[in-house]
Amino acid sequence: MSGDIEQRIYELVRRYDGVYLFKQKTLSPQIDIDSDLNFDADEAAALMEEFFSEFNVARGTFSIAAYYPPEPSLGAILNPFNKRQVPVVPDFTLGMLIESAKAGRWLYE
């Protein structure tokens, strides 16, 4: 049953991951939605909306902003006196979706 959930999540992700002319990416629980698949915030938010609905997962405190913090303004970037802190972004992996789908609720902060 858990392999079925895993395959269904991979199928869902592939619908958002575009078309490949040669070979599809090999998906695994360790794949990061942001850094490995290069989803932007809108793509990831749309994926997650469908994920919560299709797998009947309670979203709890899930917020896409936790994984995609807002970009600093151009003024903040160009200001040489502004100390910019690089935000620490948590992992956002396919394994997190798989485990949450098995549990029926979003398991991560």
N, C-alpha and C positions, 0 to 999 in steps of 0.2 A: 504493500500500500504506500509506504513512504517513497519508494522508487517512482511510483505513479505520480505523486505530488511533485517530486523533483522534475520529472519529464514535463509535466504540465506547466510548471514555472518556466522551464527553459523555452517551451513553445511560446508562452506569453512574452518573454523577453525578446525572442527572435522577431516577433511582430513589430517591436519597437526599434530593433537594431538595424533595420535597413536591409538592402538586398546586396548580396555578394556575387560578383561575376565568377569567381573561381571557387573558393572554399569558405564555408561558414566557419565562424570562430567556434572553437571547442569550448563549451560552457561547463563550468564546474562550480561547486559551492564557494570556492575562493575568489571567483571573479568579482571585482569591484565595479559597481554600476557607474561610478563617476570616473575613476582613473583608468580602468581597463576597457569599458565600453564607450567611454567619452560621452555619456548622456548629459545634456544640459539640464538645468533645473526644470524647465517645462516638460521635457521628455520624461524625466524621472517622476515628476508629479503625475503625469498622465498614466505612466506605467503603474504607479502605486495606487491610484484611484481604481484602475481595473483590477489590480491584485486584490485589494480589500473586498471589492464586490464579487469577483469571480470565485475567490477562495473562502468567502464568508469569514474574513478575519476582522476582529474588533480592532480599530485603529488606536485606541487608547490615547496616548500623548504624542503619537507620531506627528512630526512636522518636517516637511521637506527642507525647511530652513536650517535644521540641525546638520544636514548633509550638504547643503548648498547655501552657505551664509551669503548675505547680500554683498555685492561688489561695492568697494569704496567709491565715492564720487570722484570725478576727474580732478576737481579742485584739491581733494585730499591727497590724491596720488601725486599731483604736480607740486604741492607745497613742500619745499625742502626742509621746513622746520617741523613738519608733522611726522612724528614717530609712528610708523605703521607697524601694527602688530599683525603678524600672519596668523589668521585663525586656525585653530587646530580642529580639523574636520574628522569625525569618527569614520571608521570603515562603514561601507554601505554595500554589503556583498549579497550575492545570490543565496548563500547559505543562511543569511538572516531572513530572507523571504521564505526559504524552505522550512526553517525551524518555526517561524511564526505561523505558517500555514498549518503545520502539524499541530501546533498548540491552539490555533483558533483565535489568537490575539497577537498584537505586535509586542514582541518581547524585549525591545531595546529602547533606550532613552535617546 
